[in-house]
Amino acid sequence: MRILLADDQSKVRSALRLLLEQQPDVHILGEAVDVTGLLDWVKAACPDLVLLDWELPGLEADGLLPTLREFCPRLMVIALSGRPEARRAALAAGVDAFVSKGDPPERLLKTLRAVGARR
């Protein structure tokens, strides 16, 4: 699975990269720190999945997800947030799954596998 990390916090991106690079079937394509970088990556590389910080600078959820899927129709998106209450808004906006940044890493891996299986 080819994954793009989209988070403006370098520590979060580093932790995600460290966790995911240990998975045998995961390849990290790159990292984006804002919506402009995210769009550039999706246009250029069409990842299988984006791990999307729900508070990413420039994020307008209503328009972003359709735009991402216009460039990459089969794109799966897992929203990440330090605010668990953001789950409802993220799912309503069309993400495939939501994981709180406070959840244990195993929760992210389990969600990643479930979303990947649906692809």
N, C-alpha and C positions, 0 to 999 in steps of 0.2 A: 504494500500500500504506500502510495506516494503522498506525503503529508507536507502541508505548508503551515508554519507557525505564525500567527498574527497576534502580537501582544506588544504593547509599548514598554513593558518592563523587562529589562535585560535579564534580571534574575529569574523571572518566570520563564522566559524563553530558554535560558540555560538549563533550568531544572527539567523542563519538558523535553528538551533535546537529549539530556542525559538519560532520562527514563525511557524514551522511545527508541534511542539508538541501541538499547539492549534487547529490543524485540527483533527476532530474525526476519520477519516479513515487512518491516517498516523502513522506509527511506525518507529522510527529511530533505525536501527539495530546497528549502530556504526559509527565511524569516522576513516578516514585514512588521514595521513599527507604527504604521498608520494606514488609513484606508487607501491612499494613493499607492503606496507600496504593495498593498494587498491586491488591488486591481491589476497593477503591472504584472505581478507574479502569476495571477490566475490567467491573464491574457496570454502570457508567454509560455506557461508550463502546464496548464490545466491539471492541477493536482487531483488526486482521488478524494482528498479530504482536507478541510481547513479546520484547524483548532483556532477559534476566533474569540479573542477577548471581547466580551460584550460591552466593555467601556473603551474600546479602541478609539483613539482620536480620529474625529471625522466621521464616526459611525452614525449613519441614519438607517436604522434597521429596516424601515419600510421599503426603502429603495435599493439597499445594498444587496440583499439576498437575490432578488430577481435579476439584478445586473450581473452578479457573479455567475448565476446559472445560465444567463444568456451567453456568456463567454464559454462556459463549461457545463453543459446540460446535466451531466451525471454527478456533479459535484455534491459531496456530502459535507455538512457543516456541524461541528460540535461547538456550541457556545460555552465559554468559560467565564466565570465571574466570581469575585470575592463576595458578592452580595447574593446569597441564595434566593432572595425574594425576586431577583431578576429572571428566574426560571420561567415564570408564566409569560412574561413579555417576549422572551427569546423564542419560546416554543410557538407562541401566537404569530410571531414574525416569520416563522417557517424554518427554523433550524431543525436539524434531524435529532439532536439530543442536547442536553444541558448537563454540565458538571460544575459543581462549586469548586472554586480554587482551594477551599478548606477541606474538601474530601480527601481521603487517602488515595495514593497513587493507583492502587488496585482498582478503584472505582473508575478512574479514567481509562485504564486498560480494558476493563470489562465493557465499558461503553463503546470504546473504539472497536472492539471485536464485534459487538452487536451491530453497530452501524455498518461496519465493513461487510458483515454477512448479508445485510440487506442490499448492498450495492450489487 
